Amino acid sequence: MRSLPYVTAAAAAFVLLAAVPAASAASEDPGFTIKDPRVTESSGLAASRAHPGVYWTHNDQDKPRVFAVDARTGKTVATITLRGVGTPRDMEAISVGPDGKVYVGDIGDNLNGSWDHVWIYTFPEPKALRDMTVNATQYTVTYADGARNAEALMVHPKTGRVYIASKNEDGGGLYEGPAQLTRSGTNTFRRIAEVPWVTDGAFSPDGKELVLRSYFSARGYEWTNGRLGADHRVKAPIQGQAESVTYTTDGKALMFGTEGEQSEVERVPLGKDEASGGTSPSGKDGASGGGGSGGADDDDQNSFTYAVIGLAAATALVLGLKRLLRRG
């Protein structure tokens, strides 16, 4: 009987040790459903730096406002209204910079070049999450090679430089903004690389990787000295209208979002090499590829071809209806 305390202590120690991975897993941001009925066109997604487990999102056709959503519940914990900016035309992207500010890209142009300038809005991440109106800064943006449509805006987590990827079915461009955005004049973005059809993008927390997604795939690119390097496929979910992507703040996973009411944000864990900015594929079950210099494996391509065909038809119908409505 004297051995019982030792057995009990050993059992207790085992339980505690076994609980460590569970606690660690629980601390990771889960996938979630955006439950706010006001969010019907979630077009951008960015992990908050100031509030772990919270993600910023916004509608594309809306007032100048953004929503802070808790990944654990899917509920909006703050609605931030931007004061000092004009009426948004087509907000498509959001990112958080190393300066502690949230960057909102009012950069969409569904008529592919009908506007000679677009805007970026910034505001400091609030220290407390509650509904509020904040003073925001508005920056005017043009492209050195002419107006175009874009849905991806990325702020580098180390340099703070802003990048935009244009959206074009035949391939777009990656544009680099000036080292410092200015309020007093126009900020000209210059094309530095060719990229595939892009609906959103995100830098890894260490700044060594850039992920760009489209409707049916995603690719990761090494980022060295402000330029794209080798690319590789990244596992991405098949979603109804694939609109957004962001890294979790720990860099261990990507969060993929889509439009629509009660839209889903899906968590996709990264492989060890990818999480550290490497160039290895994210696993044998990766169901995405294409759009870069390297293609997806044949097995991966065959595994989702039929799903892509059906989804492509549905997406084309949705996009066509949206364009008709907006032109009307």
C-alpha beads as a LAMMPS data file, in Angstrom:
LAMMPS data file: protein, C-alpha beads

328 atoms
327 bonds

1 atom types
1 bond types

-500.0 500.0 xlo xhi
-500.0 500.0 ylo yhi
-500.0 500.0 zlo zhi

Masses

1 110.0

Atoms # bond

1 1 1 0.000 0.000 0.000
2 1 1 2.907 2.367 0.553
3 1 1 3.629 2.249 -3.139
4 1 1 0.213 3.708 -3.925
5 1 1 1.255 7.363 -3.478
6 1 1 4.128 6.842 -5.907
7 1 1 1.827 5.211 -8.453
8 1 1 -0.657 8.027 -8.009
9 1 1 2.058 10.646 -8.407
10 1 1 3.361 8.933 -11.515
11 1 1 -0.129 8.778 -12.948
12 1 1 -0.666 12.442 -12.189
13 1 1 2.603 13.333 -13.874
14 1 1 1.582 11.316 -16.914
15 1 1 -1.748 13.129 -17.097
16 1 1 -0.036 16.514 -16.868
17 1 1 2.454 15.650 -19.576
18 1 1 -0.262 14.252 -21.798
19 1 1 -2.224 17.452 -21.368
20 1 1 0.579 19.670 -22.673
21 1 1 0.050 18.912 -26.380
22 1 1 -3.696 19.300 -25.943
23 1 1 -3.231 22.704 -24.330
24 1 1 -0.822 23.698 -27.066
25 1 1 -3.265 22.615 -29.747
26 1 1 -6.067 24.512 -28.045
27 1 1 -4.004 27.700 -28.180
28 1 1 -3.764 27.516 -31.974
29 1 1 -6.233 29.544 -34.007
30 1 1 -8.930 27.190 -35.347
31 1 1 -10.866 27.525 -38.550
32 1 1 -14.134 29.338 -38.026
33 1 1 -17.384 30.587 -39.528
34 1 1 -17.938 34.346 -39.720
35 1 1 -21.300 34.663 -37.976
36 1 1 -21.922 38.392 -38.318
37 1 1 -24.868 38.831 -40.757
38 1 1 -23.375 42.157 -41.870
39 1 1 -20.344 40.386 -43.336
40 1 1 -21.619 39.016 -46.636
41 1 1 -18.592 39.665 -48.870
42 1 1 -15.525 38.965 -46.762
43 1 1 -12.873 40.024 -49.250
44 1 1 -9.777 40.340 -47.066
45 1 1 -8.366 38.629 -44.001
46 1 1 -5.505 39.573 -41.676
47 1 1 -4.381 38.194 -38.328
48 1 1 -4.291 40.846 -35.613
49 1 1 -0.885 41.471 -34.060
50 1 1 -2.276 43.192 -30.995
51 1 1 -5.006 40.677 -30.208
52 1 1 -4.068 36.985 -30.586
53 1 1 -6.793 34.860 -32.105
54 1 1 -8.560 37.826 -33.716
55 1 1 -8.828 38.365 -37.469
56 1 1 -9.646 41.548 -39.363
57 1 1 -12.018 41.358 -42.321
58 1 1 -14.308 43.629 -44.363
59 1 1 -16.862 43.655 -47.145
60 1 1 -15.817 44.841 -50.587
61 1 1 -18.813 47.084 -51.262
62 1 1 -19.443 48.763 -47.923
63 1 1 -19.055 51.755 -45.681
64 1 1 -15.514 52.586 -44.483
65 1 1 -15.498 49.943 -41.749
66 1 1 -13.763 46.723 -40.771
67 1 1 -14.672 43.891 -38.432
68 1 1 -12.590 42.127 -35.774
69 1 1 -13.645 38.467 -35.575
70 1 1 -12.708 36.041 -32.781
71 1 1 -11.527 32.749 -34.311
72 1 1 -12.717 30.777 -31.271
73 1 1 -16.342 31.811 -31.706
74 1 1 -16.635 33.345 -35.168
75 1 1 -18.303 36.352 -33.581
76 1 1 -17.478 39.993 -34.244
77 1 1 -15.833 41.519 -31.179
78 1 1 -15.382 45.020 -32.625
79 1 1 -16.588 47.086 -35.566
80 1 1 -14.170 49.865 -36.484
81 1 1 -15.497 52.768 -38.546
82 1 1 -12.899 54.851 -40.370
83 1 1 -13.161 58.627 -40.115
84 1 1 -11.331 60.994 -42.463
85 1 1 -11.544 58.913 -45.640
86 1 1 -13.859 59.113 -48.630
87 1 1 -16.542 56.660 -49.698
88 1 1 -14.901 53.326 -50.541
89 1 1 -15.377 51.974 -54.056
90 1 1 -14.189 48.366 -53.790
91 1 1 -12.270 47.332 -50.670
92 1 1 -10.539 44.056 -51.493
93 1 1 -7.628 43.477 -49.115
94 1 1 -6.367 44.019 -45.590
95 1 1 -2.993 43.588 -43.894
96 1 1 -1.292 44.484 -40.612
97 1 1 2.092 46.201 -40.771
98 1 1 5.059 46.187 -38.377
99 1 1 4.135 49.766 -37.421
100 1 1 1.068 48.456 -35.591
101 1 1 -1.307 49.790 -38.236
102 1 1 -4.020 48.054 -40.217
103 1 1 -3.843 48.647 -43.986
104 1 1 -7.050 48.415 -46.028
105 1 1 -6.755 48.233 -49.807
106 1 1 -9.579 49.978 -51.665
107 1 1 -7.950 48.655 -54.830
108 1 1 -10.614 46.705 -56.703
109 1 1 -11.688 47.788 -60.181
110 1 1 -14.134 45.359 -61.781
111 1 1 -14.011 47.312 -65.047
112 1 1 -10.244 46.655 -65.282
113 1 1 -8.798 50.130 -65.422
114 1 1 -11.755 52.481 -65.243
115 1 1 -10.254 54.408 -62.308
116 1 1 -6.960 56.230 -62.717
117 1 1 -6.233 55.913 -59.001
118 1 1 -7.169 53.757 -56.008
119 1 1 -6.715 54.181 -52.254
120 1 1 -5.113 52.633 -49.208
121 1 1 -6.500 53.436 -45.744
122 1 1 -4.560 52.934 -42.516
123 1 1 -5.408 53.148 -38.842
124 1 1 -3.637 52.002 -35.660
125 1 1 -4.778 48.698 -34.232
126 1 1 -6.863 49.646 -31.180
127 1 1 -5.545 48.580 -27.779
128 1 1 -9.019 47.493 -26.692
129 1 1 -11.560 45.770 -28.906
130 1 1 -14.917 47.505 -28.911
131 1 1 -17.078 49.296 -31.451
132 1 1 -15.506 52.647 -32.207
133 1 1 -14.778 55.313 -34.797
134 1 1 -11.093 56.018 -35.414
135 1 1 -9.129 58.589 -37.386
136 1 1 -7.718 56.985 -40.512
137 1 1 -5.196 58.080 -43.133
138 1 1 -5.989 57.873 -46.832
139 1 1 -3.261 57.373 -49.456
140 1 1 -3.748 57.821 -53.195
141 1 1 -2.219 55.059 -55.330
142 1 1 -1.463 54.807 -59.061
143 1 1 0.431 52.216 -61.111
144 1 1 3.412 53.148 -63.235
145 1 1 2.065 51.124 -66.174
146 1 1 -1.557 52.247 -66.000
147 1 1 -4.740 51.501 -64.087
148 1 1 -5.775 47.944 -63.341
149 1 1 -7.848 45.694 -61.111
150 1 1 -6.316 44.261 -57.932
151 1 1 -7.467 42.277 -54.912
152 1 1 -4.246 41.560 -53.002
153 1 1 -2.372 43.992 -50.743
154 1 1 0.517 42.801 -48.577
155 1 1 2.629 44.719 -46.052
156 1 1 6.068 43.236 -45.423
157 1 1 6.358 42.394 -41.709
158 1 1 9.963 43.641 -41.418
159 1 1 10.371 46.544 -43.842
160 1 1 6.793 47.843 -43.745
161 1 1 6.802 48.225 -47.524
162 1 1 3.443 47.792 -49.253
163 1 1 2.917 45.497 -52.245
164 1 1 -0.097 44.975 -54.495
165 1 1 -0.772 42.051 -56.834
166 1 1 -3.042 42.794 -59.780
167 1 1 -5.774 40.383 -60.820
168 1 1 -5.962 39.199 -64.406
169 1 1 -7.134 35.889 -65.872
170 1 1 -4.061 35.813 -68.118
171 1 1 -1.671 36.596 -65.259
172 1 1 -1.054 39.696 -63.211
173 1 1 1.807 41.699 -61.831
174 1 1 3.369 42.232 -58.422
175 1 1 3.730 45.941 -57.673
176 1 1 6.055 47.571 -55.155
177 1 1 5.084 50.773 -53.401
178 1 1 7.487 53.529 -52.347
179 1 1 9.605 52.975 -49.253
180 1 1 7.316 55.375 -47.389
181 1 1 3.741 56.147 -48.333
182 1 1 2.970 59.848 -48.549
183 1 1 -0.289 61.657 -47.855
184 1 1 0.650 64.791 -49.765
185 1 1 0.927 63.308 -53.240
186 1 1 0.384 60.215 -55.332
187 1 1 2.069 56.938 -54.398
188 1 1 3.246 55.225 -57.575
189 1 1 3.514 51.434 -57.480
190 1 1 5.940 49.830 -59.944
191 1 1 5.749 46.344 -61.445
192 1 1 8.558 44.105 -60.188
193 1 1 7.391 40.596 -61.141
194 1 1 4.855 38.562 -63.079
195 1 1 2.406 36.516 -61.006
196 1 1 -0.580 34.256 -61.740
197 1 1 -4.249 35.147 -61.296
198 1 1 -4.327 36.434 -57.717
199 1 1 -7.266 37.058 -55.370
200 1 1 -5.176 37.656 -52.232
201 1 1 -1.731 37.256 -50.722
202 1 1 0.168 37.320 -47.442
203 1 1 3.732 37.462 -46.155
204 1 1 4.895 34.954 -43.561
205 1 1 5.536 36.488 -40.111
206 1 1 9.305 36.255 -40.627
207 1 1 9.040 37.941 -44.035
208 1 1 10.817 35.110 -45.857
209 1 1 7.839 33.825 -47.809
210 1 1 5.013 35.307 -49.857
211 1 1 1.888 33.240 -50.507
212 1 1 -0.457 34.180 -53.337
213 1 1 -3.804 32.485 -53.828
214 1 1 -6.278 32.314 -56.691
215 1 1 -9.708 30.713 -56.982
216 1 1 -8.352 27.188 -57.407
217 1 1 -4.773 27.153 -56.103
218 1 1 -2.086 28.799 -54.021
219 1 1 1.668 29.156 -54.398
220 1 1 4.442 30.152 -52.063
221 1 1 7.482 32.177 -53.132
222 1 1 10.785 32.686 -51.401
223 1 1 11.237 36.369 -50.606
224 1 1 14.825 37.603 -50.771
225 1 1 15.994 41.224 -50.887
226 1 1 12.564 42.448 -51.862
227 1 1 12.101 40.092 -54.798
228 1 1 10.378 36.799 -55.589
229 1 1 12.488 33.659 -55.531
230 1 1 11.775 29.980 -56.093
231 1 1 8.126 28.990 -55.913
232 1 1 6.307 25.880 -54.749
233 1 1 2.769 24.628 -54.416
234 1 1 0.837 25.306 -51.232
235 1 1 -2.097 23.233 -50.075
236 1 1 -5.319 25.237 -50.307
237 1 1 -8.957 24.292 -49.765
238 1 1 -11.497 24.348 -52.567
239 1 1 -13.972 27.089 -51.626
240 1 1 -17.038 28.608 -53.247
241 1 1 -15.400 31.954 -54.021
242 1 1 -11.825 31.884 -52.782
243 1 1 -11.132 35.457 -51.730
244 1 1 -8.602 35.771 -48.919
245 1 1 -5.577 34.323 -47.173
246 1 1 -3.406 35.204 -44.176
247 1 1 -0.812 33.522 -42.010
248 1 1 -1.493 32.805 -38.373
249 1 1 0.744 34.982 -36.209
250 1 1 2.897 31.985 -35.249
251 1 1 3.498 31.154 -38.920
252 1 1 2.362 27.557 -38.461
253 1 1 -0.705 27.708 -40.675
254 1 1 -2.534 29.603 -43.364
255 1 1 -6.122 30.780 -42.979
256 1 1 -8.169 30.768 -46.192
257 1 1 -11.411 32.748 -46.444
258 1 1 -14.288 33.036 -48.878
259 1 1 -17.236 35.304 -49.580
260 1 1 -20.897 34.822 -48.730
261 1 1 -23.106 34.816 -45.656
262 1 1 -21.798 32.656 -42.808
263 1 1 -18.591 32.229 -44.803
264 1 1 -15.971 29.732 -43.719
265 1 1 -12.352 30.460 -42.843
266 1 1 -10.342 27.251 -43.139
267 1 1 -7.061 26.577 -41.348
268 1 1 -4.399 24.712 -43.333
269 1 1 -1.327 23.711 -41.286
270 1 1 2.021 24.202 -42.991
271 1 1 4.775 21.643 -43.252
272 1 1 7.932 22.179 -41.205
273 1 1 9.899 23.605 -44.134
274 1 1 7.086 25.926 -45.198
275 1 1 6.510 27.220 -41.688
276 1 1 10.176 28.258 -41.560
277 1 1 10.170 29.860 -44.989
278 1 1 11.394 26.811 -46.903
279 1 1 10.397 25.646 -50.356
280 1 1 9.139 22.113 -49.767
281 1 1 5.588 21.152 -50.765
282 1 1 3.091 21.118 -47.930
283 1 1 2.422 17.420 -48.182
284 1 1 1.426 14.622 -50.523
285 1 1 -2.226 15.479 -50.144
286 1 1 -1.797 19.058 -51.364
287 1 1 -4.674 19.852 -53.650
288 1 1 -3.397 22.966 -55.295
289 1 1 -0.759 24.122 -57.672
290 1 1 -0.152 25.902 -60.918
291 1 1 0.308 29.543 -61.642
292 1 1 4.053 29.718 -60.970
293 1 1 7.187 28.355 -62.553
294 1 1 6.581 24.888 -61.093
295 1 1 3.431 22.784 -61.547
296 1 1 1.533 20.597 -59.107
297 1 1 2.178 16.869 -59.055
298 1 1 0.088 14.855 -61.494
299 1 1 -1.522 12.878 -58.676
300 1 1 -2.603 16.096 -56.966
301 1 1 -3.980 17.480 -60.197
302 1 1 -6.029 14.371 -60.947
303 1 1 -7.417 14.225 -57.423
304 1 1 -9.378 17.449 -57.749
305 1 1 -9.894 17.972 -61.486
306 1 1 -13.588 17.169 -61.427
307 1 1 -14.194 19.353 -58.391
308 1 1 -12.418 22.242 -60.094
309 1 1 -14.518 21.888 -63.247
310 1 1 -17.744 22.130 -61.267
311 1 1 -16.449 24.933 -59.077
312 1 1 -15.170 26.865 -62.075
313 1 1 -18.614 26.849 -63.631
314 1 1 -20.221 28.003 -60.385
315 1 1 -17.603 30.715 -59.862
316 1 1 -17.966 31.993 -63.409
317 1 1 -21.707 32.294 -62.894
318 1 1 -21.269 34.171 -59.598
319 1 1 -18.665 36.541 -61.040
320 1 1 -20.790 37.216 -64.086
321 1 1 -23.807 38.070 -61.982
322 1 1 -21.764 40.351 -59.700
323 1 1 -20.310 42.253 -62.644
324 1 1 -23.729 42.709 -64.228
325 1 1 -25.155 43.980 -60.943
326 1 1 -22.296 46.428 -60.380
327 1 1 -22.446 47.783 -63.913
328 1 1 -26.166 48.236 -63.432

Bonds

1 1 1 2
2 1 2 3
3 1 3 4
4 1 4 5
5 1 5 6
6 1 6 7
7 1 7 8
8 1 8 9
9 1 9 10
10 1 10 11
11 1 11 12
12 1 12 13
13 1 13 14
14 1 14 15
15 1 15 16
16 1 16 17
17 1 17 18
18 1 18 19
19 1 19 20
20 1 20 21
21 1 21 22
22 1 22 23
23 1 23 24
24 1 24 25
25 1 25 26
26 1 26 27
27 1 27 28
28 1 28 29
29 1 29 30
30 1 30 31
31 1 31 32
32 1 32 33
33 1 33 34
34 1 34 35
35 1 35 36
36 1 36 37
37 1 37 38
38 1 38 39
39 1 39 40
40 1 40 41
41 1 41 42
42 1 42 43
43 1 43 44
44 1 44 45
45 1 45 46
46 1 46 47
47 1 47 48
48 1 48 49
49 1 49 50
50 1 50 51
51 1 51 52
52 1 52 53
53 1 53 54
54 1 54 55
55 1 55 56
56 1 56 57
57 1 57 58
58 1 58 59
59 1 59 60
60 1 60 61
61 1 61 62
62 1 62 63
63 1 63 64
64 1 64 65
65 1 65 66
66 1 66 67
67 1 67 68
68 1 68 69
69 1 69 70
70 1 70 71
71 1 71 72
72 1 72 73
73 1 73 74
74 1 74 75
75 1 75 76
76 1 76 77
77 1 77 78
78 1 78 79
79 1 79 80
80 1 80 81
81 1 81 82
82 1 82 83
83 1 83 84
84 1 84 85
85 1 85 86
86 1 86 87
87 1 87 88
88 1 88 89
89 1 89 90
90 1 90 91
91 1 91 92
92 1 92 93
93 1 93 94
94 1 94 95
95 1 95 96
96 1 96 97
97 1 97 98
98 1 98 99
99 1 99 100
100 1 100 101
101 1 101 102
102 1 102 103
103 1 103 104
104 1 104 105
105 1 105 106
106 1 106 107
107 1 107 108
108 1 108 109
109 1 109 110
110 1 110 111
111 1 111 112
112 1 112 113
113 1 113 114
114 1 114 115
115 1 115 116
116 1 116 117
117 1 117 118
118 1 118 119
119 1 119 120
120 1 120 121
121 1 121 122
122 1 122 123
123 1 123 124
124 1 124 125
125 1 125 126
126 1 126 127
127 1 127 128
128 1 128 129
129 1 129 130
130 1 130 131
131 1 131 132
132 1 132 133
133 1 133 134
134 1 134 135
135 1 135 136
136 1 136 137
137 1 137 138
138 1 138 139
139 1 139 140
140 1 140 141
141 1 141 142
142 1 142 143
143 1 143 144
144 1 144 145
145 1 145 146
146 1 146 147
147 1 147 148
148 1 148 149
149 1 149 150
150 1 150 151
151 1 151 152
152 1 152 153
153 1 153 154
154 1 154 155
155 1 155 156
156 1 156 157
157 1 157 158
158 1 158 159
159 1 159 160
160 1 160 161
161 1 161 162
162 1 162 163
163 1 163 164
164 1 164 165
165 1 165 166
166 1 166 167
167 1 167 168
168 1 168 169
169 1 169 170
170 1 170 171
171 1 171 172
172 1 172 173
173 1 173 174
174 1 174 175
175 1 175 176
176 1 176 177
177 1 177 178
178 1 178 179
179 1 179 180
180 1 180 181
181 1 181 182
182 1 182 183
183 1 183 184
184 1 184 185
185 1 185 186
186 1 186 187
187 1 187 188
188 1 188 189
189 1 189 190
190 1 190 191
191 1 191 192
192 1 192 193
193 1 193 194
194 1 194 195
195 1 195 196
196 1 196 197
197 1 197 198
198 1 198 199
199 1 199 200
200 1 200 201
201 1 201 202
202 1 202 203
203 1 203 204
204 1 204 205
205 1 205 206
206 1 206 207
207 1 207 208
208 1 208 209
209 1 209 210
210 1 210 211
211 1 211 212
212 1 212 213
213 1 213 214
214 1 214 215
215 1 215 216
216 1 216 217
217 1 217 218
218 1 218 219
219 1 219 220
220 1 220 221
221 1 221 222
222 1 222 223
223 1 223 224
224 1 224 225
225 1 225 226
226 1 226 227
227 1 227 228
228 1 228 229
229 1 229 230
230 1 230 231
231 1 231 232
232 1 232 233
233 1 233 234
234 1 234 235
235 1 235 236
236 1 236 237
237 1 237 238
238 1 238 239
239 1 239 240
240 1 240 241
241 1 241 242
242 1 242 243
243 1 243 244
244 1 244 245
245 1 245 246
246 1 246 247
247 1 247 248
248 1 248 249
249 1 249 250
250 1 250 251
251 1 251 252
252 1 252 253
253 1 253 254
254 1 254 255
255 1 255 256
256 1 256 257
257 1 257 258
258 1 258 259
259 1 259 260
260 1 260 261
261 1 261 262
262 1 262 263
263 1 263 264
264 1 264 265
265 1 265 266
266 1 266 267
267 1 267 268
268 1 268 269
269 1 269 270
270 1 270 271
271 1 271 272
272 1 272 273
273 1 273 274
274 1 274 275
275 1 275 276
276 1 276 277
277 1 277 278
278 1 278 279
279 1 279 280
280 1 280 281
281 1 281 282
282 1 282 283
283 1 283 284
284 1 284 285
285 1 285 286
286 1 286 287
287 1 287 288
288 1 288 289
289 1 289 290
290 1 290 291
291 1 291 292
292 1 292 293
293 1 293 294
294 1 294 295
295 1 295 296
296 1 296 297
297 1 297 298
298 1 298 299
299 1 299 300
300 1 300 301
301 1 301 302
302 1 302 303
303 1 303 304
304 1 304 305
305 1 305 306
306 1 306 307
307 1 307 308
308 1 308 309
309 1 309 310
310 1 310 311
311 1 311 312
312 1 312 313
313 1 313 314
314 1 314 315
315 1 315 316
316 1 316 317
317 1 317 318
318 1 318 319
319 1 319 320
320 1 320 321
321 1 321 322
322 1 322 323
323 1 323 324
324 1 324 325
325 1 325 326
326 1 326 327
327 1 327 328
